[in-house]
Amino acid sequence: METAGTEVDLLMLCGNELNNVSNIFVEHRSHADQPQRFNDLTSILTEAGSPYQIHMQFASNSR
């Protein structure tokens, strides 16, 4: 499912149901001009008892 930047909000809405999910892949991008919500994302997964792995990819600062 493509959520186009609404991952954190979507997971907050279905957080109580995450225990029914076997596998989930979340791609999170942060932008300097927007609030950082990575902590919200990991908190949702932690509260749901979902283990997670973090893989980082660095992007250029081109505009």
mmCIF file of the N, C-alpha and C atoms, coordinates in Angstrom:
data_MODEL
# 
_entry.id   MODEL 
# 
loop_
_atom_site.group_PDB 
_atom_site.id 
_atom_site.type_symbol 
_atom_site.label_atom_id 
_atom_site.label_alt_id 
_atom_site.label_comp_id 
_atom_site.label_asym_id 
_atom_site.label_entity_id 
_atom_site.label_seq_id 
_atom_site.pdbx_PDB_ins_code 
_atom_site.Cartn_x 
_atom_site.Cartn_y 
_atom_site.Cartn_z 
_atom_site.occupancy 
_atom_site.B_iso_or_equiv 
_atom_site.pdbx_formal_charge 
_atom_site.auth_seq_id 
_atom_site.auth_comp_id 
_atom_site.auth_asym_id 
_atom_site.auth_atom_id 
_atom_site.pdbx_PDB_model_num 
ATOM 1   N N  . MET A 1 1  ? 0.843  -1.163  0.000  1.00 0.00 ? 1  MET A N  1 
ATOM 2   C CA . MET A 1 1  ? 0.000  0.000   0.000  1.00 0.00 ? 1  MET A CA 1 
ATOM 3   C C  . MET A 1 1  ? 0.894  1.234   0.000  1.00 0.00 ? 1  MET A C  1 
ATOM 4   N N  . GLU A 1 2  ? 0.675  2.101   -0.926 1.00 0.00 ? 2  GLU A N  1 
ATOM 5   C CA . GLU A 1 2  ? 1.420  3.358   -1.002 1.00 0.00 ? 2  GLU A CA 1 
ATOM 6   C C  . GLU A 1 2  ? 0.672  4.396   -0.188 1.00 0.00 ? 2  GLU A C  1 
ATOM 7   N N  . THR A 1 3  ? 1.338  4.954   0.819  1.00 0.00 ? 3  THR A N  1 
ATOM 8   C CA . THR A 1 3  ? 0.682  5.917   1.695  1.00 0.00 ? 3  THR A CA 1 
ATOM 9   C C  . THR A 1 3  ? 1.187  7.338   1.499  1.00 0.00 ? 3  THR A C  1 
ATOM 10  N N  . ALA A 1 4  ? 2.184  7.518   0.660  1.00 0.00 ? 4  ALA A N  1 
ATOM 11  C CA . ALA A 1 4  ? 2.665  8.830   0.223  1.00 0.00 ? 4  ALA A CA 1 
ATOM 12  C C  . ALA A 1 4  ? 2.830  9.866   1.333  1.00 0.00 ? 4  ALA A C  1 
ATOM 13  N N  . GLY A 1 5  ? 3.613  9.529   2.342  1.00 0.00 ? 5  GLY A N  1 
ATOM 14  C CA . GLY A 1 5  ? 3.944  10.488  3.385  1.00 0.00 ? 5  GLY A CA 1 
ATOM 15  C C  . GLY A 1 5  ? 3.007  10.532  4.570  1.00 0.00 ? 5  GLY A C  1 
ATOM 16  N N  . THR A 1 6  ? 1.986  9.696   4.571  1.00 0.00 ? 6  THR A N  1 
ATOM 17  C CA . THR A 1 6  ? 1.038  9.689   5.687  1.00 0.00 ? 6  THR A CA 1 
ATOM 18  C C  . THR A 1 6  ? 1.223  8.467   6.588  1.00 0.00 ? 6  THR A C  1 
ATOM 19  N N  . GLU A 1 7  ? 2.395  7.843   6.525  1.00 0.00 ? 7  GLU A N  1 
ATOM 20  C CA . GLU A 1 7  ? 2.639  6.600   7.252  1.00 0.00 ? 7  GLU A CA 1 
ATOM 21  C C  . GLU A 1 7  ? 2.372  6.726   8.751  1.00 0.00 ? 7  GLU A C  1 
ATOM 22  N N  . VAL A 1 8  ? 2.910  7.764   9.363  1.00 0.00 ? 8  VAL A N  1 
ATOM 23  C CA . VAL A 1 8  ? 2.765  7.913   10.813 1.00 0.00 ? 8  VAL A CA 1 
ATOM 24  C C  . VAL A 1 8  ? 1.297  8.095   11.178 1.00 0.00 ? 8  VAL A C  1 
ATOM 25  N N  . ASP A 1 9  ? 0.587  8.952   10.453 1.00 0.00 ? 9  ASP A N  1 
ATOM 26  C CA . ASP A 1 9  ? -0.832 9.172   10.740 1.00 0.00 ? 9  ASP A CA 1 
ATOM 27  C C  . ASP A 1 9  ? -1.645 7.893   10.549 1.00 0.00 ? 9  ASP A C  1 
ATOM 28  N N  . LEU A 1 10 ? -1.365 7.169   9.491  1.00 0.00 ? 10 LEU A N  1 
ATOM 29  C CA . LEU A 1 10 ? -2.076 5.921   9.227  1.00 0.00 ? 10 LEU A CA 1 
ATOM 30  C C  . LEU A 1 10 ? -1.816 4.896   10.326 1.00 0.00 ? 10 LEU A C  1 
ATOM 31  N N  . LEU A 1 11 ? -0.570 4.749   10.724 1.00 0.00 ? 11 LEU A N  1 
ATOM 32  C CA . LEU A 1 11 ? -0.246 3.795   11.787 1.00 0.00 ? 11 LEU A CA 1 
ATOM 33  C C  . LEU A 1 11 ? -0.854 4.206   13.116 1.00 0.00 ? 11 LEU A C  1 
ATOM 34  N N  . MET A 1 12 ? -0.961 5.504   13.376 1.00 0.00 ? 12 MET A N  1 
ATOM 35  C CA . MET A 1 12 ? -1.614 5.970   14.598 1.00 0.00 ? 12 MET A CA 1 
ATOM 36  C C  . MET A 1 12 ? -3.090 5.566   14.606 1.00 0.00 ? 12 MET A C  1 
ATOM 37  N N  . LEU A 1 13 ? -3.727 5.632   13.449 1.00 0.00 ? 13 LEU A N  1 
ATOM 38  C CA . LEU A 1 13 ? -5.142 5.279   13.357 1.00 0.00 ? 13 LEU A CA 1 
ATOM 39  C C  . LEU A 1 13 ? -5.391 3.784   13.547 1.00 0.00 ? 13 LEU A C  1 
ATOM 40  N N  . CYS A 1 14 ? -4.471 2.958   13.091 1.00 0.00 ? 14 CYS A N  1 
ATOM 41  C CA . CYS A 1 14 ? -4.683 1.516   13.176 1.00 0.00 ? 14 CYS A CA 1 
ATOM 42  C C  . CYS A 1 14 ? -3.757 0.850   14.197 1.00 0.00 ? 14 CYS A C  1 
ATOM 43  N N  . GLY A 1 15 ? -3.148 1.645   15.050 1.00 0.00 ? 15 GLY A N  1 
ATOM 44  C CA . GLY A 1 15 ? -2.190 1.128   16.021 1.00 0.00 ? 15 GLY A CA 1 
ATOM 45  C C  . GLY A 1 15 ? -2.682 -0.056  16.835 1.00 0.00 ? 15 GLY A C  1 
ATOM 46  N N  . ASN A 1 16 ? -3.952 -0.045  17.238 1.00 0.00 ? 16 ASN A N  1 
ATOM 47  C CA . ASN A 1 16 ? -4.486 -1.146  18.047 1.00 0.00 ? 16 ASN A CA 1 
ATOM 48  C C  . ASN A 1 16 ? -4.611 -2.446  17.266 1.00 0.00 ? 16 ASN A C  1 
ATOM 49  N N  . GLU A 1 17 ? -4.606 -2.357  15.970 1.00 0.00 ? 17 GLU A N  1 
ATOM 50  C CA . GLU A 1 17 ? -4.747 -3.544  15.121 1.00 0.00 ? 17 GLU A CA 1 
ATOM 51  C C  . GLU A 1 17 ? -3.408 -4.077  14.603 1.00 0.00 ? 17 GLU A C  1 
ATOM 52  N N  . LEU A 1 18 ? -2.322 -3.402  14.920 1.00 0.00 ? 18 LEU A N  1 
ATOM 53  C CA . LEU A 1 18 ? -1.022 -3.825  14.405 1.00 0.00 ? 18 LEU A CA 1 
ATOM 54  C C  . LEU A 1 18 ? -0.601 -5.205  14.884 1.00 0.00 ? 18 LEU A C  1 
ATOM 55  N N  . ASN A 1 19 ? -1.176 -5.662  15.991 1.00 0.00 ? 19 ASN A N  1 
ATOM 56  C CA . ASN A 1 19 ? -0.834 -7.006  16.451 1.00 0.00 ? 19 ASN A CA 1 
ATOM 57  C C  . ASN A 1 19 ? -1.348 -8.078  15.499 1.00 0.00 ? 19 ASN A C  1 
ATOM 58  N N  . ASN A 1 20 ? -2.226 -7.723  14.565 1.00 0.00 ? 20 ASN A N  1 
ATOM 59  C CA . ASN A 1 20 ? -2.732 -8.659  13.555 1.00 0.00 ? 20 ASN A CA 1 
ATOM 60  C C  . ASN A 1 20 ? -1.870 -8.689  12.298 1.00 0.00 ? 20 ASN A C  1 
ATOM 61  N N  . VAL A 1 21 ? -0.835 -7.866  12.251 1.00 0.00 ? 21 VAL A N  1 
ATOM 62  C CA . VAL A 1 21 ? 0.025  -7.750  11.072 1.00 0.00 ? 21 VAL A CA 1 
ATOM 63  C C  . VAL A 1 21 ? 1.277  -8.600  11.268 1.00 0.00 ? 21 VAL A C  1 
ATOM 64  N N  . SER A 1 22 ? 1.541  -9.466  10.298 1.00 0.00 ? 22 SER A N  1 
ATOM 65  C CA . SER A 1 22 ? 2.732  -10.320 10.386 1.00 0.00 ? 22 SER A CA 1 
ATOM 66  C C  . SER A 1 22 ? 3.998  -9.581  9.996  1.00 0.00 ? 22 SER A C  1 
ATOM 67  N N  . ASN A 1 23 ? 3.947  -8.831  8.915  1.00 0.00 ? 23 ASN A N  1 
ATOM 68  C CA . ASN A 1 23 ? 5.100  -8.088  8.407  1.00 0.00 ? 23 ASN A CA 1 
ATOM 69  C C  . ASN A 1 23 ? 4.648  -6.728  7.912  1.00 0.00 ? 23 ASN A C  1 
ATOM 70  N N  . ILE A 1 24 ? 5.471  -5.749  8.175  1.00 0.00 ? 24 ILE A N  1 
ATOM 71  C CA . ILE A 1 24 ? 5.183  -4.403  7.696  1.00 0.00 ? 24 ILE A CA 1 
ATOM 72  C C  . ILE A 1 24 ? 6.505  -3.766  7.265  1.00 0.00 ? 24 ILE A C  1 
ATOM 73  N N  . PHE A 1 25 ? 6.473  -3.054  6.164  1.00 0.00 ? 25 PHE A N  1 
ATOM 74  C CA . PHE A 1 25 ? 7.638  -2.332  5.675  1.00 0.00 ? 25 PHE A CA 1 
ATOM 75  C C  . PHE A 1 25 ? 7.234  -0.871  5.612  1.00 0.00 ? 25 PHE A C  1 
ATOM 76  N N  . VAL A 1 26 ? 7.989  -0.027  6.299  1.00 0.00 ? 26 VAL A N  1 
ATOM 77  C CA . VAL A 1 26 ? 7.691  1.404   6.315  1.00 0.00 ? 26 VAL A CA 1 
ATOM 78  C C  . VAL A 1 26 ? 8.923  2.150   5.816  1.00 0.00 ? 26 VAL A C  1 
ATOM 79  N N  . GLU A 1 27 ? 8.733  2.950   4.817  1.00 0.00 ? 27 GLU A N  1 
ATOM 80  C CA . GLU A 1 27 ? 9.799  3.820   4.327  1.00 0.00 ? 27 GLU A CA 1 
ATOM 81  C C  . GLU A 1 27 ? 9.507  5.218   4.854  1.00 0.00 ? 27 GLU A C  1 
ATOM 82  N N  . HIS A 1 28 ? 10.412 5.734   5.641  1.00 0.00 ? 28 HIS A N  1 
ATOM 83  C CA . HIS A 1 28 ? 10.201 7.042   6.263  1.00 0.00 ? 28 HIS A CA 1 
ATOM 84  C C  . HIS A 1 28 ? 11.233 8.018   5.741  1.00 0.00 ? 28 HIS A C  1 
ATOM 85  N N  . ARG A 1 29 ? 10.754 9.141   5.281  1.00 0.00 ? 29 ARG A N  1 
ATOM 86  C CA . ARG A 1 29 ? 11.648 10.216  4.834  1.00 0.00 ? 29 ARG A CA 1 
ATOM 87  C C  . ARG A 1 29 ? 11.351 11.444  5.672  1.00 0.00 ? 29 ARG A C  1 
ATOM 88  N N  . SER A 1 30 ? 12.397 12.090  6.096  1.00 0.00 ? 30 SER A N  1 
ATOM 89  C CA . SER A 1 30 ? 12.196 13.341  6.825  1.00 0.00 ? 30 SER A CA 1 
ATOM 90  C C  . SER A 1 30 ? 12.663 14.491  5.954  1.00 0.00 ? 30 SER A C  1 
ATOM 91  N N  . HIS A 1 31 ? 12.057 15.617  6.178  1.00 0.00 ? 31 HIS A N  1 
ATOM 92  C CA . HIS A 1 31 ? 12.382 16.812  5.415  1.00 0.00 ? 31 HIS A CA 1 
ATOM 93  C C  . HIS A 1 31 ? 12.704 17.927  6.397  1.00 0.00 ? 31 HIS A C  1 
ATOM 94  N N  . ALA A 1 32 ? 13.720 18.692  6.088  1.00 0.00 ? 32 ALA A N  1 
ATOM 95  C CA . ALA A 1 32 ? 14.200 19.734  7.008  1.00 0.00 ? 32 ALA A CA 1 
ATOM 96  C C  . ALA A 1 32 ? 13.135 20.774  7.316  1.00 0.00 ? 32 ALA A C  1 
ATOM 97  N N  . ASP A 1 33 ? 12.223 21.013  6.409  1.00 0.00 ? 33 ASP A N  1 
ATOM 98  C CA . ASP A 1 33 ? 11.214 22.055  6.611  1.00 0.00 ? 33 ASP A CA 1 
ATOM 99  C C  . ASP A 1 33 ? 9.910  21.540  7.221  1.00 0.00 ? 33 ASP A C  1 
ATOM 100 N N  . GLN A 1 34 ? 9.904  20.273  7.676  1.00 0.00 ? 34 GLN A N  1 
ATOM 101 C CA . GLN A 1 34 ? 8.714  19.686  8.279  1.00 0.00 ? 34 GLN A CA 1 
ATOM 102 C C  . GLN A 1 34 ? 9.060  19.108  9.646  1.00 0.00 ? 34 GLN A C  1 
ATOM 103 N N  . PRO A 1 35 ? 8.055  18.986  10.524 1.00 0.00 ? 35 PRO A N  1 
ATOM 104 C CA . PRO A 1 35 ? 8.316  18.388  11.841 1.00 0.00 ? 35 PRO A CA 1 
ATOM 105 C C  . PRO A 1 35 ? 8.848  16.962  11.699 1.00 0.00 ? 35 PRO A C  1 
ATOM 106 N N  . GLN A 1 36 ? 9.790  16.610  12.542 1.00 0.00 ? 36 GLN A N  1 
ATOM 107 C CA . GLN A 1 36 ? 10.375 15.274  12.516 1.00 0.00 ? 36 GLN A CA 1 
ATOM 108 C C  . GLN A 1 36 ? 9.478  14.319  13.309 1.00 0.00 ? 36 GLN A C  1 
ATOM 109 N N  . ARG A 1 37 ? 9.056  13.235  12.696 1.00 0.00 ? 37 ARG A N  1 
ATOM 110 C CA . ARG A 1 37 ? 8.098  12.319  13.333 1.00 0.00 ? 37 ARG A CA 1 
ATOM 111 C C  . ARG A 1 37 ? 8.622  10.899  13.457 1.00 0.00 ? 37 ARG A C  1 
ATOM 112 N N  . PHE A 1 38 ? 9.920  10.731  13.290 1.00 0.00 ? 38 PHE A N  1 
ATOM 113 C CA . PHE A 1 38 ? 10.477 9.383   13.375 1.00 0.00 ? 38 PHE A CA 1 
ATOM 114 C C  . PHE A 1 38 ? 10.232 8.766   14.744 1.00 0.00 ? 38 PHE A C  1 
ATOM 115 N N  . ASN A 1 39 ? 10.357 9.560   15.797 1.00 0.00 ? 39 ASN A N  1 
ATOM 116 C CA . ASN A 1 39 ? 10.111 9.051   17.145 1.00 0.00 ? 39 ASN A CA 1 
ATOM 117 C C  . ASN A 1 39 ? 8.667  8.577   17.295 1.00 0.00 ? 39 ASN A C  1 
ATOM 118 N N  . ASP A 1 40 ? 7.719  9.287   16.694 1.00 0.00 ? 40 ASP A N  1 
ATOM 119 C CA . ASP A 1 40 ? 6.322  8.858   16.715 1.00 0.00 ? 40 ASP A CA 1 
ATOM 120 C C  . ASP A 1 40 ? 6.182  7.490   16.048 1.00 0.00 ? 40 ASP A C  1 
ATOM 121 N N  . LEU A 1 41 ? 6.841  7.330   14.927 1.00 0.00 ? 41 LEU A N  1 
ATOM 122 C CA . LEU A 1 41 ? 6.780  6.075   14.188 1.00 0.00 ? 41 LEU A CA 1 
ATOM 123 C C  . LEU A 1 41 ? 7.300  4.904   15.020 1.00 0.00 ? 41 LEU A C  1 
ATOM 124 N N  . THR A 1 42 ? 8.473  5.061   15.590 1.00 0.00 ? 42 THR A N  1 
ATOM 125 C CA . THR A 1 42 ? 9.040  3.960   16.373 1.00 0.00 ? 42 THR A CA 1 
ATOM 126 C C  . THR A 1 42 ? 8.239  3.706   17.646 1.00 0.00 ? 42 THR A C  1 
ATOM 127 N N  . SER A 1 43 ? 7.661  4.737   18.224 1.00 0.00 ? 43 SER A N  1 
ATOM 128 C CA . SER A 1 43 ? 6.823  4.555   19.421 1.00 0.00 ? 43 SER A CA 1 
ATOM 129 C C  . SER A 1 43 ? 5.580  3.730   19.108 1.00 0.00 ? 43 SER A C  1 
ATOM 130 N N  . ILE A 1 44 ? 4.960  3.997   17.978 1.00 0.00 ? 44 ILE A N  1 
ATOM 131 C CA . ILE A 1 44 ? 3.775  3.240   17.567 1.00 0.00 ? 44 ILE A CA 1 
ATOM 132 C C  . ILE A 1 44 ? 4.119  1.764   17.412 1.00 0.00 ? 44 ILE A C  1 
ATOM 133 N N  . LEU A 1 45 ? 5.224  1.482   16.736 1.00 0.00 ? 45 LEU A N  1 
ATOM 134 C CA . LEU A 1 45 ? 5.626  0.092   16.529 1.00 0.00 ? 45 LEU A CA 1 
ATOM 135 C C  . LEU A 1 45 ? 5.998  -0.580  17.849 1.00 0.00 ? 45 LEU A C  1 
ATOM 136 N N  . THR A 1 46 ? 6.676  0.133   18.722 1.00 0.00 ? 46 THR A N  1 
ATOM 137 C CA . THR A 1 46 ? 7.063  -0.418  20.018 1.00 0.00 ? 46 THR A CA 1 
ATOM 138 C C  . THR A 1 46 ? 5.831  -0.733  20.860 1.00 0.00 ? 46 THR A C  1 
ATOM 139 N N  . GLU A 1 47 ? 4.891  0.194   20.932 1.00 0.00 ? 47 GLU A N  1 
ATOM 140 C CA . GLU A 1 47 ? 3.673  -0.016  21.714 1.00 0.00 ? 47 GLU A CA 1 
ATOM 141 C C  . GLU A 1 47 ? 2.851  -1.185  21.191 1.00 0.00 ? 47 GLU A C  1 
ATOM 142 N N  . ALA A 1 48 ? 2.935  -1.450  19.898 1.00 0.00 ? 48 ALA A N  1 
ATOM 143 C CA . ALA A 1 48 ? 2.209  -2.569  19.299 1.00 0.00 ? 48 ALA A CA 1 
ATOM 144 C C  . ALA A 1 48 ? 2.948  -3.892  19.490 1.00 0.00 ? 48 ALA A C  1 
ATOM 145 N N  . GLY A 1 49 ? 4.158  -3.822  20.050 1.00 0.00 ? 49 GLY A N  1 
ATOM 146 C CA . GLY A 1 49 ? 4.943  -5.041  20.236 1.00 0.00 ? 49 GLY A CA 1 
ATOM 147 C C  . GLY A 1 49 ? 5.577  -5.531  18.954 1.00 0.00 ? 49 GLY A C  1 
ATOM 148 N N  . SER A 1 50 ? 5.692  -4.649  17.971 1.00 0.00 ? 50 SER A N  1 
ATOM 149 C CA . SER A 1 50 ? 6.268  -5.015  16.675 1.00 0.00 ? 50 SER A CA 1 
ATOM 150 C C  . SER A 1 50 ? 7.767  -4.742  16.681 1.00 0.00 ? 50 SER A C  1 
ATOM 151 N N  . PRO A 1 51 ? 8.580  -5.773  16.490 1.00 0.00 ? 51 PRO A N  1 
ATOM 152 C CA . PRO A 1 51 ? 10.010 -5.523  16.366 1.00 0.00 ? 51 PRO A CA 1 
ATOM 153 C C  . PRO A 1 51 ? 10.281 -4.786  15.058 1.00 0.00 ? 51 PRO A C  1 
ATOM 154 N N  . TYR A 1 52 ? 11.334 -4.014  15.039 1.00 0.00 ? 52 TYR A N  1 
ATOM 155 C CA . TYR A 1 52 ? 11.671 -3.305  13.805 1.00 0.00 ? 52 TYR A CA 1 
ATOM 156 C C  . TYR A 1 52 ? 13.178 -3.229  13.627 1.00 0.00 ? 52 TYR A C  1 
ATOM 157 N N  . GLN A 1 53 ? 13.570 -3.068  12.382 1.00 0.00 ? 53 GLN A N  1 
ATOM 158 C CA . GLN A 1 53 ? 14.962 -2.867  12.005 1.00 0.00 ? 53 GLN A CA 1 
ATOM 159 C C  . GLN A 1 53 ? 15.048 -1.533  11.287 1.00 0.00 ? 53 GLN A C  1 
ATOM 160 N N  . ILE A 1 54 ? 16.162 -0.857  11.452 1.00 0.00 ? 54 ILE A N  1 
ATOM 161 C CA . ILE A 1 54 ? 16.355 0.431   10.799 1.00 0.00 ? 54 ILE A CA 1 
ATOM 162 C C  . ILE A 1 54 ? 17.494 0.304   9.797  1.00 0.00 ? 54 ILE A C  1 
ATOM 163 N N  . HIS A 1 55 ? 17.206 0.665   8.557  1.00 0.00 ? 55 HIS A N  1 
ATOM 164 C CA . HIS A 1 55 ? 18.204 0.706   7.497  1.00 0.00 ? 55 HIS A CA 1 
ATOM 165 C C  . HIS A 1 55 ? 18.229 2.135   6.991  1.00 0.00 ? 55 HIS A C  1 
ATOM 166 N N  . MET A 1 56 ? 19.393 2.735   7.037  1.00 0.00 ? 56 MET A N  1 
ATOM 167 C CA . MET A 1 56 ? 19.476 4.133   6.631  1.00 0.00 ? 56 MET A CA 1 
ATOM 168 C C  . MET A 1 56 ? 20.038 4.281   5.239  1.00 0.00 ? 56 MET A C  1 
ATOM 169 N N  . GLN A 1 57 ? 19.517 5.226   4.516  1.00 0.00 ? 57 GLN A N  1 
ATOM 170 C CA . GLN A 1 57 ? 20.017 5.588   3.211  1.00 0.00 ? 57 GLN A CA 1 
ATOM 171 C C  . GLN A 1 57 ? 20.184 7.102   3.198  1.00 0.00 ? 57 GLN A C  1 
ATOM 172 N N  . PHE A 1 58 ? 21.328 7.543   2.843  1.00 0.00 ? 58 PHE A N  1 
ATOM 173 C CA . PHE A 1 58 ? 21.586 8.974   2.821  1.00 0.00 ? 58 PHE A CA 1 
ATOM 174 C C  . PHE A 1 58 ? 21.293 9.516   1.437  1.00 0.00 ? 58 PHE A C  1 
ATOM 175 N N  . ALA A 1 59 ? 20.668 10.655  1.402  1.00 0.00 ? 59 ALA A N  1 
ATOM 176 C CA . ALA A 1 59 ? 20.337 11.299  0.133  1.00 0.00 ? 59 ALA A CA 1 
ATOM 177 C C  . ALA A 1 59 ? 21.097 12.621  0.043  1.00 0.00 ? 59 ALA A C  1 
ATOM 178 N N  . SER A 1 60 ? 21.276 13.062  -1.159 1.00 0.00 ? 60 SER A N  1 
ATOM 179 C CA . SER A 1 60 ? 21.948 14.337  -1.348 1.00 0.00 ? 60 SER A CA 1 
ATOM 180 C C  . SER A 1 60 ? 21.020 15.469  -0.921 1.00 0.00 ? 60 SER A C  1 
ATOM 181 N N  . ASN A 1 61 ? 21.577 16.611  -0.731 1.00 0.00 ? 61 ASN A N  1 
ATOM 182 C CA . ASN A 1 61 ? 20.821 17.776  -0.318 1.00 0.00 ? 61 ASN A CA 1 
ATOM 183 C C  . ASN A 1 61 ? 20.450 18.631  -1.522 1.00 0.00 ? 61 ASN A C  1 
ATOM 184 N N  . SER A 1 62 ? 20.315 17.993  -2.681 1.00 0.00 ? 62 SER A N  1 
ATOM 185 C CA . SER A 1 62 ? 19.990 18.742  -3.901 1.00 0.00 ? 62 SER A CA 1 
ATOM 186 C C  . SER A 1 62 ? 18.534 19.181  -3.883 1.00 0.00 ? 62 SER A C  1 
ATOM 187 N N  . ARG A 1 63 ? 18.280 20.272  -4.534 1.00 0.00 ? 63 ARG A N  1 
ATOM 188 C CA . ARG A 1 63 ? 16.908 20.814  -4.579 1.00 0.00 ? 63 ARG A CA 1 
ATOM 189 C C  . ARG A 1 63 ? 16.484 21.030  -5.999 1.00 0.00 ? 63 ARG A C  1 
# 
